[in-house]
Amino acid sequence: MVFASNLFLLYFLPVFLAVYLVTPQKLRNLVALLGSLLFYAWGAPKFVFVLLGIAVLDYVVALQLGKRDRHRSKWLALAVVYNLGLLLYFKYANFFIENTNALLGELGIHQIAWTAVALPLGISFYTFQQLSYLIDVYRGDKPPLKNPLDYLLLVGMFPHLIAGPILRYRDMADQIRDRSAQENISYRLSGMIRFAIGLARKVLIADTIGMQVYKIYALPHTELDFTLAWIGAVGYTFVVYHDFAGYSDMAIGLARMIGFQFPENFRTPYSATSITELWQRWHITLGNWMRNYLYIPLGGNRTKQPWRMHVNLWVVFLAVGFWHGAAWTFILFGVWHGIWISLERSFLFRFMGKLPKVLRVGWVYLLWTIGCVLFNAKDLATAGAFYKEMFAFQVSKTPYADLHLAMGNKFWFMMALSALICFSAAVPKIGKWQERTFELPDKAWQTMAWTGLAMILLMLSISEIATMGFRPFIYFTF
């Protein structure tokens, strides 16, 4: 089950909210948990037992970590090993076997017999979620949850279970125990508005642009040209942003409807003036996780030798790339960004700081666009074909009129709208206004206006889903 489906919008969500709201306060965590398990089991019934099994193990280990005895470090090491071990098995075993067999084939050695492993929905996200819980308990940031149902809700809450945001236990512990202050009409209404905005970003913008972009990426290499390559590359930057950020908006909105406050995950990233700043605005909870649980433990930037700081950055972004997917394209995507952030720390900050903001924003977006080709290409050959045409600088073989007709007015309108949304945020006042739209309305007329807009967006989105059918979120593949 996905948020952008009529099954969820017209059946699951209304029934769940109705049951949740009539349930006494002390039983609402149980209702949220049961609804979350149903949500996950609907799409992956077999893997719900994997999720529950890991959660039970982590719950027991966390109780041991909370005792603060001399065996705590061993318990944590054990939990890290089996959590990452399961992630490596389910997500990366196929990748390692395929590459090993390719090497063995080149050497003329008999290849390994292997049955492909199915990928559980959201395993990357709930693995990081559970590691955050264990490490925060180990560090003494918060005591472990004693009630197992509360712990299962923290791990398996359906708004964030499949594709984030990645929640830190220290930020959620108090809300799990008591969120009565946020259980009110105003908070739920703001959640509905946020959900509608996210749904529209996914269905009306990302999916509309994506229909044409994915056709371009699927073209045989011989049919690709300069114009098509750049339309596909630029279009995909809008697809991936509105798809990712749209899901986060929907998750944050759903959480508000049941009284939870999730952290922001995207803050106008295409207004960034450096790759470093872009990653401070893009998938913020993943970046925070990598900083708190990998970069800082490695030594961060507080190292005696400057080269160690660069190595730490490269390790982090190699992990970021590999976390997104078991493919060389994702690894190179991480390497690409790690290199540029390292260069910025070395000298580019000083140089770029002297340029006008519009040039810095344009430069960062160009680097991001180039990197996103790796993110979307199915293999290195496809990425190579795109780069070849993008930088051949040859006059396009495809007439503009034919392109416009083939893509359709709706595609070009959404491309223009997305560009306006993304780049106008570089203007400080507009950027701040965009961020304020996600806050609670503080005046009655604002509430009425946003509620009316939300209803329109919901109706348009539901109509689009009914017409175009099911189109999953990009992060579901991770």
BADREN-393658 format. One line per 3 residues: number of its first residue (from 1); their letters; for each residue y, x, z of N, C-alpha, C. Coordinates in steps of 0.2 Angstrom, whole numbers. Layout:
BEGIN
NUM	a	Y,X,Z,Y,X,Z,Y,X,Z | ...
This chain:
BEGIN
1	mvf	-6,4,0,0,0,0,6,4,0 | 11,3,-4,17,7,-4,23,2,-3 | 29,5,-1,35,1,0,37,-3,-6
4	asn	37,1,-12,40,-2,-18,35,-6,-21 | 32,-11,-18,27,-16,-21,28,-23,-18 | 27,-27,-22,28,-34,-20,23,-36,-15
7	lfl	17,-33,-14,12,-34,-9,15,-33,-2 | 19,-27,-2,22,-25,4,28,-29,6 | 32,-30,0,39,-33,1,38,-41,3
10	lyf	33,-44,0,33,-51,0,28,-54,5 | 23,-49,7,18,-51,12,17,-47,18 | 16,-41,17,15,-37,23,21,-36,28
13	lpv	27,-35,25,33,-33,29,35,-40,33 | 35,-46,29,38,-52,33,33,-54,38 | 26,-53,37,21,-55,42,22,-50,48
16	fla	22,-44,46,22,-39,52,28,-40,56 | 34,-41,53,40,-42,57,40,-48,61 | 38,-53,58,37,-60,62,33,-59,68
19	vyl	27,-56,67,23,-55,73,26,-50,78 | 29,-45,76,32,-40,80,38,-43,84 | 42,-47,81,48,-50,85,46,-55,90
22	vtp	40,-59,89,38,-64,94,34,-61,99 | 32,-54,99,28,-51,104,32,-49,109 | 30,-49,116,33,-47,121,35,-39,121
25	qkl	40,-37,124,42,-30,123,37,-25,125 | 33,-26,130,28,-22,132,22,-21,128 | 21,-26,123,16,-25,119,18,-23,111
28	rnl	24,-22,110,26,-21,104,24,-14,101 | 23,-9,105,20,-3,102,13,-4,100 | 9,-9,103,2,-10,101,2,-14,94
31	val	7,-18,93,8,-22,87,10,-17,81 | 14,-12,83,17,-8,78,11,-3,76 | 7,-1,81,1,3,79,-4,0,75
34	lgs	-6,-7,77,-11,-10,73,-8,-11,65 | -2,-13,65,1,-14,58,1,-7,54 | 2,-2,58,2,5,54,-5,7,52
37	llf	-10,5,56,-17,7,54,-19,2,48 | -17,-4,48,-18,-8,42,-15,-6,36 | -9,-4,37,-5,-1,31,-9,5,28
40	yaw	-11,9,32,-14,15,30,-21,14,27 | -25,10,30,-32,8,28,-32,4,22 | -26,1,20,-26,-3,14,-27,1,8
43	gap	-23,7,8,-23,12,3,-29,17,3 | -31,19,9,-36,24,10,-40,22,16 | -45,17,15,-49,15,21,-54,20,24
46	kfv	-56,25,19,-61,30,22,-57,35,26 | -51,37,24,-47,42,27,-44,40,33 | -44,34,35,-41,32,41,-45,35,47
49	fvl	-51,36,46,-55,39,51,-54,46,52 | -52,50,47,-50,57,47,-44,57,51 | -39,53,50,-32,52,53,-34,51,61
52	lgi	-38,46,62,-39,45,69,-43,50,73 | -48,53,69,-52,59,72,-47,65,74 | -43,67,70,-38,72,71,-34,70,77
55	avl	-31,64,77,-27,62,82,-30,62,89 | -36,60,89,-40,60,96,-40,67,98 | -42,72,94,-43,79,96,-36,82,98
58	dyv	-31,80,95,-24,83,97,-22,80,103 | -23,73,104,-21,70,111,-25,74,117 | -31,75,116,-35,79,121,-32,86,122
61	val	-31,89,117,-28,96,117,-21,96,121 | -17,91,119,-10,91,122,-10,90,129 | -15,86,132,-16,85,139,-17,92,142
64	qlg	-21,96,139,-23,102,142,-16,107,141 | -13,106,136,-6,110,135,-1,108,141 | -2,102,143,3,100,148,2,102,155
67	krd	-4,105,156,-6,107,163,-3,114,164 | -1,117,159,3,124,160,-1,129,164 | -7,130,162,-12,135,165,-12,141,160
70	rhr	-16,146,162,-17,152,158,-21,151,152 | -24,145,151,-28,144,145,-24,140,139 | -18,139,141,-14,135,136,-13,138,129
73	skw	-12,144,129,-11,148,122,-18,147,118 | -24,147,121,-30,147,118,-31,140,115 | -29,135,119,-29,128,117,-25,127,111
76	lal	-19,130,111,-14,129,105,-17,132,99 | -19,138,100,-22,142,94,-28,138,91 | -32,135,95,-38,131,93,-35,125,89
79	avv	-30,122,91,-27,116,88,-24,118,81 | -20,123,81,-17,126,75,-22,127,70 | -28,130,72,-33,132,67,-36,126,64
82	ynl	-38,121,68,-42,116,65,-37,111,61 | -31,110,63,-26,106,60,-25,109,53 | -23,116,53,-22,119,46,-28,120,42
85	gll	-34,121,46,-40,121,42,-42,115,38 | -41,109,41,-42,103,38,-37,102,32 | -31,104,33,-26,103,28,-28,108,22
88	lyf	-30,114,24,-32,119,18,-38,116,15 | -43,113,18,-49,110,15,-47,105,10 | -44,100,13,-43,94,9,-38,95,3
91	kya	-33,99,5,-27,99,0,-28,105,-5 | -31,111,-3,-31,117,-6,-38,120,-9 | -43,117,-6,-50,119,-8,-51,119,-15
94	nff	-49,113,-19,-50,113,-26,-46,118,-30 | -40,120,-27,-36,125,-30,-39,132,-30 | -41,133,-24,-44,140,-23,-51,141,-27
97	ien	-55,136,-27,-61,136,-31,-60,136,-38 | -55,133,-41,-54,133,-48,-51,140,-50 | -47,143,-46,-44,149,-48,-50,155,-47
100	tna	-54,154,-42,-60,159,-41,-64,158,-47 | -66,152,-49,-70,151,-55,-67,154,-61 | -61,153,-62,-58,156,-68,-58,163,-68
103	llg	-57,167,-62,-58,174,-62,-65,176,-63 | -70,172,-60,-77,174,-61,-79,173,-68 | -76,168,-72,-78,167,-79,-75,173,-83
106	elg	-69,175,-81,-67,181,-85,-71,187,-84 | -74,188,-78,-79,193,-77,-86,192,-79 | -87,187,-81,-94,185,-84,-99,184,-78
109	ihq	-96,182,-72,-101,180,-66,-102,173,-66 | -107,171,-63,-109,164,-62,-104,160,-58 | -101,155,-60,-96,151,-56,-99,147,-50
112	iaw	-95,146,-46,-97,142,-40,-97,134,-41 | -103,131,-40,-104,124,-40,-99,121,-35 | -96,115,-37,-91,112,-32,-90,105,-34
115	tav	-90,101,-29,-88,94,-30,-81,93,-28 | -76,91,-32,-69,90,-30,-68,86,-24 | -63,89,-20,-62,85,-13,-56,80,-15
118	alp	-57,74,-12,-51,69,-13,-46,71,-7 | -40,69,-9,-34,71,-5,-32,65,-1 | -33,65,6,-30,60,10,-23,58,9
121	lgi	-21,52,9,-14,51,9,-10,54,15 | -4,57,13,0,59,18,-2,65,23 | -8,68,21,-10,73,25,-5,79,27
124	sfy	-1,81,22,4,86,23,9,84,29 | 11,78,28,16,75,33,13,74,40 | 7,71,41,5,70,47,2,76,51
127	tfq	0,81,47,-2,88,50,4,91,53 | 9,91,49,15,94,52,18,90,58 | 17,84,58,19,80,63,15,81,69
130	qls	9,82,69,5,83,75,6,90,77 | 7,95,73,8,102,75,15,102,79 | 20,98,77,26,98,80,25,95,87
133	yli	21,90,88,19,87,94,16,92,99 | 11,96,97,7,101,101,12,107,103 | 16,109,98,20,115,100,26,113,104
136	dvy	29,107,103,34,105,108,31,104,115 | 25,101,116,22,101,122,21,108,125 | 18,112,121,17,119,123,23,123,126
139	rgd	29,121,122,35,125,124,38,121,130 | 36,116,132,38,112,138,44,108,136 | 46,107,130,51,102,128,51,95,131
142	kpp	45,93,130,43,86,133,36,86,136 | 34,82,141,28,82,143,23,78,138 | 17,78,138,13,75,133,13,67,135
145	lkn	12,63,130,11,56,131,4,55,134 | 4,51,140,-2,50,143,-6,44,140 | -2,39,138,-5,33,135,-7,35,128
148	pld	-14,34,126,-16,36,120,-13,31,114 | -12,25,116,-9,21,111,-2,23,109 | 2,25,113,9,28,112,8,34,107
151	yll	3,38,109,2,44,105,0,42,98 | -4,38,97,-7,36,90,-1,33,86 | 4,29,90,9,26,86,14,32,84
154	lvg	15,37,88,20,42,86,17,46,80 | 10,47,79,7,50,74,7,46,68 | 5,39,69,3,35,63,8,29,62
157	mfp	14,30,64,19,24,63,20,24,55 | 19,18,52,19,17,45,25,19,41 | 31,18,44,37,20,40,37,27,38
160	hli	34,32,42,35,39,40,28,42,39 | 23,38,40,16,41,40,14,44,33 | 16,41,27,14,44,21,18,49,18
163	agp	25,49,19,29,54,16,35,55,20 | 35,55,26,40,57,31,45,52,32 | 51,54,35,53,60,37,48,63,43
166	ilr	48,70,43,44,73,48,47,73,55 | 44,70,60,48,69,66,46,74,71 | 51,76,75,49,81,80,48,77,87
169	yrd	43,78,90,41,75,96,47,74,101 | 50,80,102,56,80,107,61,75,105 | 62,73,99,67,68,97,64,61,97
172	mad	58,60,98,55,53,97,52,51,104 | 51,56,109,47,54,115,50,48,119 | 56,49,120,60,43,124,59,37,120
175	qir	60,37,113,60,30,110,53,27,110 | 48,31,110,41,29,110,40,25,117 | 43,27,122,42,24,129,47,18,130
178	drs	53,19,127,58,13,128,63,14,123 | 64,9,119,69,8,114,73,1,114 | 73,-2,120,75,-8,121,83,-9,119
181	aqe	86,-3,120,93,-3,118,95,-4,111 | 90,-2,107,90,-3,99,87,-9,96 | 84,-13,101,80,-19,98,85,-24,98
184	nis	90,-25,93,95,-30,93,96,-32,85 | 99,-37,84,100,-40,78,104,-35,73 | 110,-32,76,114,-27,73,110,-21,70
187	yrl	106,-18,74,102,-13,72,97,-15,67 | 94,-20,68,89,-23,63,92,-24,56 | 98,-27,56,102,-29,50,104,-22,46
190	sgm	106,-17,50,107,-11,47,101,-8,44 | 95,-9,47,89,-6,44,87,-10,38 | 88,-16,37,87,-20,31,92,-18,26
193	irf	98,-16,27,103,-14,22,100,-7,20 | 99,-3,24,96,4,22,90,4,18 | 85,-1,20,79,-1,16,81,-4,9
196	aig	85,-9,8,87,-11,2,90,-6,-3 | 94,-2,0,97,4,-4,92,9,-6 | 87,10,-2,82,15,-3,78,12,-9
199	lar	76,6,-8,72,2,-13,75,2,-20 | 81,1,-20,85,1,-26,85,8,-29 | 86,13,-25,86,20,-28,80,22,-31
202	kvl	74,20,-28,68,21,-31,66,17,-37 | 67,10,-37,65,6,-42,70,6,-48 | 76,5,-46,81,4,-51,83,10,-55
205	iad	84,16,-51,86,22,-53,81,27,-55 | 77,29,-50,72,34,-51,67,32,-56 | 64,26,-56,59,24,-60,61,22,-67
208	tig	67,20,-68,70,19,-74,71,25,-78 | 74,30,-75,75,37,-78,68,40,-79 | 64,39,-74,57,43,-74,53,40,-80
211	mqv	53,34,-82,49,32,-88,50,36,-94 | 57,38,-95,58,42,-101,57,49,-100 | 58,52,-94,57,59,-92,50,61,-93
214	yki	46,57,-90,39,58,-90,36,58,-97 | 39,54,-102,37,54,-109,39,61,-112 | 44,63,-110,47,70,-113,42,75,-111
217	yal	40,75,-104,36,81,-101,29,80,-104 | 27,74,-107,20,73,-109,20,75,-117 | 25,76,-120,25,78,-127,22,84,-129
220	pht	18,85,-134,15,91,-136,21,96,-137 | 19,102,-136,25,108,-136,28,108,-142 | 25,107,-148,28,107,-154,33,102,-156
223	eld	33,96,-152,38,91,-153,44,92,-148 | 44,96,-144,49,97,-139,55,101,-142 | 61,99,-141,67,103,-144,72,104,-138
226	ftl	77,108,-140,83,109,-136,85,103,-132 | 87,98,-136,90,92,-133,85,88,-128 | 79,87,-130,74,84,-126,73,88,-120
229	awi	72,94,-121,70,98,-115,76,98,-109 | 82,98,-111,87,97,-106,88,90,-104 | 87,85,-108,87,78,-105,81,77,-100
232	gav	75,80,-102,70,80,-97,71,83,-91 | 74,89,-91,75,93,-85,81,90,-81 | 86,88,-84,92,85,-80,89,78,-77
235	gyt	86,75,-81,84,68,-79,79,68,-73 | 75,74,-73,70,74,-68,74,76,-61 | 79,80,-61,83,81,-55,85,74,-52
238	fvv	87,70,-56,89,63,-53,83,59,-51 | 78,59,-55,71,56,-53,69,58,-46 | 68,65,-45,65,67,-39,70,66,-33
241	yhd	77,66,-34,81,65,-29,81,58,-26 | 82,53,-31,82,46,-29,75,44,-27 | 70,47,-29,63,45,-27,62,47,-20
244	fag	63,54,-19,63,56,-12,67,53,-7 | 74,53,-9,79,50,-4,78,43,-3 | 76,40,-9,75,32,-8,69,31,-3
247	ysd	64,35,-3,58,34,2,61,35,9 | 65,40,10,67,42,16,72,36,19 | 76,33,14,80,28,16,76,22,18
250	mai	71,20,15,67,15,16,63,16,23 | 61,22,24,57,23,30,62,23,36 | 68,26,36,73,25,41,75,18,42
253	gla	76,14,37,77,7,37,72,3,41 | 66,4,39,60,1,42,60,3,50 | 61,9,51,61,11,58,66,7,62
256	rmi	72,7,59,77,3,63,75,-4,64 | 72,-7,60,70,-14,61,65,-15,67 | 62,-10,69,58,-10,75,60,-6,80
259	gfq	67,-4,80,70,-1,85,70,7,86 | 67,10,81,67,17,81,73,20,77 | 75,26,79,80,30,75,77,36,72
262	fpe	76,36,66,73,42,63,79,47,61 | 78,53,60,83,58,58,84,57,50 | 90,59,48,92,59,41,88,64,38
265	nfr	86,63,31,82,68,28,85,71,21 | 90,67,19,94,70,13,102,68,14 | 106,73,13,113,72,13,116,75,7
268	tpy	117,71,2,121,73,-4,119,80,-6 | 113,82,-8,112,89,-9,115,92,-15 | 116,87,-20,119,90,-26,127,91,-26
271	sat	129,91,-20,136,93,-19,136,100,-15 | 131,103,-15,130,109,-11,133,115,-16 | 136,120,-12,139,125,-16,135,132,-15
274	sit	129,131,-13,125,137,-12,118,134,-12 | 113,138,-14,106,136,-13,104,135,-6 | 107,140,-2,106,139,6,108,132,8
277	elw	114,130,6,117,124,8,113,118,5 | 110,119,-1,106,114,-4,100,112,1 | 97,118,3,91,117,7,93,114,14
280	qrw	99,115,16,101,111,22,103,104,22 | 103,102,15,104,95,14,98,91,11 | 93,95,8,87,93,5,81,93,9
283	hit	78,87,10,72,86,14,73,90,21 | 78,88,24,81,91,30,75,92,36 | 71,87,36,66,87,42,61,93,40
286	lgn	59,93,34,55,99,32,58,106,33 | 64,106,31,68,113,32,68,114,40 | 70,109,44,70,110,51,63,112,54
289	wmr	58,109,51,51,111,54,50,118,52 | 51,120,46,50,127,44,54,132,48 | 60,130,49,64,135,53,62,135,60
292	nyl	60,130,64,58,130,71,51,132,72 | 47,131,67,40,133,69,37,139,64 | 41,141,60,39,147,56,44,152,55
295	yip	50,151,53,55,156,52,57,159,59 | 59,155,64,61,158,70,55,162,73 | 49,159,74,44,163,77,42,170,73
298	lgg	44,170,66,43,176,63,48,181,64 | 54,179,68,59,183,69,66,181,66 | 65,176,62,72,174,59,76,179,56
301	nrt	83,178,57,87,183,55,89,188,61 | 86,187,66,88,192,72,83,197,72 | 83,201,67,78,207,66,82,213,66
304	kqp	80,219,68,83,225,68,84,228,61 | 79,227,57,79,229,50,81,223,46 | 86,224,41,88,218,37,83,216,32
307	wrm	78,221,30,73,219,25,68,214,29 | 67,214,35,63,209,39,65,202,38 | 72,201,38,75,195,37,73,192,31
310	hvn	73,196,25,72,194,19,64,192,18 | 60,196,21,53,195,21,52,188,24 | 55,187,30,54,180,33,56,174,29
313	lwv	62,175,25,64,170,20,59,169,15 | 56,174,12,51,174,7,45,170,9 | 43,172,15,37,169,18,38,161,19
316	vfl	44,159,21,45,152,22,45,149,16 | 49,151,11,49,148,4,43,148,0 | 39,153,1,32,153,-2,28,147,2
319	avg	29,146,8,25,141,12,28,134,9 | 35,134,8,38,127,6,35,125,-1 | 35,130,-5,32,129,-12,25,127,-12
322	fwh	20,130,-8,13,129,-7,12,122,-4 | 16,121,1,16,114,5,16,108,0 | 21,109,-5,22,103,-9,16,102,-14
325	gaa	12,107,-15,6,106,-20,2,112,-21 | -5,111,-22,-9,116,-24,-9,118,-31 | -4,121,-33,-3,123,-40,1,129,-40
328	wtf	1,133,-46,5,139,-46,12,137,-48 | 13,131,-51,20,129,-52,24,128,-46 | 20,125,-41,24,124,-34,25,131,-31
331	ilf	20,135,-31,21,142,-28,27,145,-31 | 28,145,-38,34,148,-41,40,145,-39 | 40,138,-38,46,134,-36,48,137,-30
334	gvw	44,138,-25,46,141,-19,48,148,-19 | 45,152,-23,47,159,-24,54,159,-27 | 55,155,-32,62,154,-36,68,153,-31
337	hgi	67,148,-26,72,147,-21,72,152,-16 | 67,155,-14,67,161,-9,71,167,-12 | 70,168,-18,74,174,-21,81,173,-21
340	wis	83,167,-23,90,165,-23,94,165,-16 | 90,162,-11,93,162,-5,93,169,-2 | 88,174,-4,89,181,-2,95,184,-5
343	ler	96,183,-11,101,186,-15,108,183,-12 | 108,177,-10,114,174,-7,116,178,0 | 111,179,4,112,183,10,114,190,9
346	sfl	112,193,3,113,200,2,120,201,0 | 122,197,-6,129,198,-8,132,192,-12 | 128,187,-14,131,182,-18,136,177,-14
349	frf	135,177,-8,139,173,-4,146,175,-4 | 147,182,-4,154,185,-4,157,184,-11 | 153,184,-16,155,184,-23,157,176,-25
352	mgk	152,172,-23,153,165,-25,158,161,-21 | 160,164,-15,165,161,-11,172,162,-14 | 173,166,-19,179,167,-22,180,162,-28
355	lpk	175,159,-30,175,154,-36,177,147,-34 | 180,143,-39,182,136,-37,176,132,-35 | 177,127,-31,171,123,-29,167,120,-35
358	vlr	170,118,-40,167,115,-45,162,120,-49 | 164,126,-49,159,131,-52,153,132,-48 | 155,133,-41,149,134,-37,144,128,-37
361	vgw	147,122,-37,142,116,-37,138,116,-44 | 142,118,-49,138,118,-56,133,123,-56 | 134,129,-53,130,135,-53,123,133,-49
364	vyl	124,130,-43,119,128,-39,114,123,-42 | 118,118,-45,114,113,-49,110,115,-55 | 113,120,-58,109,123,-64,103,127,-61
367	lwt	104,131,-56,98,134,-53,92,129,-51 | 95,123,-48,90,118,-45,87,115,-51 | 90,114,-57,87,111,-63,82,115,-66
370	igc	83,121,-66,78,126,-69,72,126,-64 | 73,126,-58,67,126,-53,63,120,-53 | 67,114,-54,63,108,-55,59,107,-61
373	vlf	60,111,-66,55,111,-71,48,113,-69 | 48,118,-64,42,120,-61,39,115,-57 | 43,111,-54,41,106,-49,37,100,-52
376	nak	40,99,-58,37,93,-62,32,95,-67 | 32,101,-70,27,102,-75,20,102,-72 | 15,100,-77,8,99,-74,5,106,-74
379	dla	8,111,-78,5,118,-77,10,123,-80 | 8,129,-80,13,134,-81,15,134,-89 | 10,132,-93,11,132,-100,16,127,-102
382	tag	16,121,-98,21,116,-100,28,118,-97 | 28,121,-92,35,124,-89,37,129,-94 | 33,134,-96,35,139,-101,38,136,-108
385	afy	35,130,-110,37,127,-116,44,124,-115 | 45,121,-109,52,119,-107,57,124,-107 | 55,130,-104,60,135,-103,62,138,-110
388	kem	57,139,-114,58,142,-121,63,137,-125 | 62,131,-125,67,127,-128,74,126,-125 | 74,126,-118,80,125,-115,85,131,-116
391	faf	82,137,-117,86,143,-118,85,146,-125 | 82,143,-129,82,145,-136,89,144,-139 | 93,139,-137,100,138,-139,100,137,-146
394	qvs	95,133,-149,95,131,-156,98,124,-156 | 101,122,-162,103,115,-163,97,111,-163 | 98,105,-160,92,100,-159,90,97,-165
397	ktp	84,96,-166,81,93,-172,81,86,-171 | 83,83,-165,83,76,-164,90,73,-165 | 92,69,-170,98,66,-170,100,62,-164
400	yad	107,63,-162,109,59,-156,108,52,-156 | 109,49,-162,108,42,-163,101,40,-162 | 96,44,-164,89,42,-163,87,43,-156
403	lhl	90,48,-153,89,49,-145,91,43,-141 | 97,41,-143,100,35,-139,96,29,-140 | 94,28,-146,90,22,-148,83,22,-144
406	amg	80,28,-144,73,29,-141,73,28,-134 | 79,31,-130,79,31,-123,81,24,-121 | 86,21,-124,88,14,-122,94,14,-118
409	nkf	98,9,-118,105,9,-114,104,9,-107 | 98,6,-105,97,6,-97,96,13,-95 | 92,17,-99,91,24,-97,98,28,-96
412	wfm	102,27,-101,108,31,-101,113,28,-96 | 113,22,-94,117,19,-89,115,22,-82 | 108,22,-81,106,25,-75,107,32,-74
415	mal	107,36,-79,108,43,-79,116,44,-77 | 120,40,-80,127,41,-79,129,39,-72 | 125,33,-69,126,31,-62,124,36,-57
418	sal	118,39,-59,115,44,-54,120,50,-54 | 122,52,-60,127,58,-60,133,57,-56 | 136,50,-56,142,49,-53,140,49,-45
421	icf	135,46,-43,133,46,-36,132,53,-33 | 128,57,-37,126,64,-35,132,68,-34 | 137,69,-40,142,74,-40,148,72,-37
424	saa	150,65,-37,156,63,-34,156,65,-26 | 150,66,-23,149,68,-16,152,74,-15 | 153,78,-20,156,85,-19,164,84,-17
427	vpk	167,79,-19,174,77,-17,173,75,-9 | 176,79,-5,175,78,2,176,71,5 | 181,67,3,182,60,5,176,56,3
430	igk	174,57,-4,169,52,-6,162,54,-3 | 161,61,-2,155,63,1,154,60,8 | 160,60,12,160,57,19,159,49,18
433	wqe	162,46,13,161,39,13,154,37,11 | 151,41,7,144,40,5,139,41,12 | 141,45,16,137,46,22,138,40,27
436	rtf	144,38,27,146,32,31,142,26,29 | 141,25,23,137,19,21,131,18,24 | 128,24,27,121,23,30,122,22,38
439	elp	128,22,40,129,21,47,129,13,49 | 129,11,55,130,4,57,137,2,55 | 137,-4,52,144,-7,50,147,-9,57
442	dka	154,-7,57,157,-9,64,162,-14,63 | 162,-18,58,167,-24,57,163,-29,54 | 165,-35,55,161,-41,53,161,-42,45
445	wqt	167,-40,42,167,-41,35,163,-36,32 | 162,-30,35,158,-25,32,151,-27,32 | 149,-30,38,142,-32,39,140,-37,33
448	maw	145,-42,32,144,-47,28,143,-44,20 | 148,-40,19,148,-37,12,141,-33,11 | 139,-29,15,133,-25,15,127,-29,15
451	tgl	127,-34,19,121,-39,19,121,-42,12 | 126,-44,9,126,-48,3,124,-43,-3 | 126,-37,-3,124,-32,-8,117,-30,-7
454	ami	114,-30,0,107,-28,1,103,-34,-2 | 105,-40,-1,101,-46,-4,100,-45,-12 | 106,-44,-15,106,-43,-22,101,-37,-24
457	llm	102,-31,-21,98,-26,-23,90,-27,-22 | 89,-31,-16,82,-33,-15,79,-38,-20 | 83,-42,-23,81,-47,-28,80,-43,-34
460	lsi	85,-39,-36,84,-35,-42,78,-30,-42 | 77,-27,-36,71,-23,-36,64,-27,-36 | 64,-32,-33,58,-36,-33,56,-39,-40
463	sei	62,-41,-44,61,-43,-51,59,-37,-55 | 62,-31,-54,60,-25,-58,52,-23,-57 | 50,-24,-50,43,-22,-49,38,-27,-52
466	atm	40,-33,-52,36,-38,-55,35,-37,-63 | 41,-35,-66,41,-34,-73,37,-27,-75 | 39,-22,-71,36,-15,-73,30,-13,-70
469	gfr	28,-16,-64,22,-15,-61,22,-9,-56 | 17,-6,-54,16,-1,-48,18,6,-51 | 23,9,-47,24,16,-49,25,19,-42
472	pfi	20,24,-41,20,27,-34,26,32,-33 | 27,33,-27,32,38,-25,29,45,-26 | 33,50,-28,31,56,-30,28,60,-24
475	yft	30,59,-18,28,63,-13,21,60,-11 | 18,55,-14,12,52,-12,6,57,-15 | 8,61,-19,4,66,-22,3,73,-18
478	f	7,73,-13,8,79,-9,3,78,-2
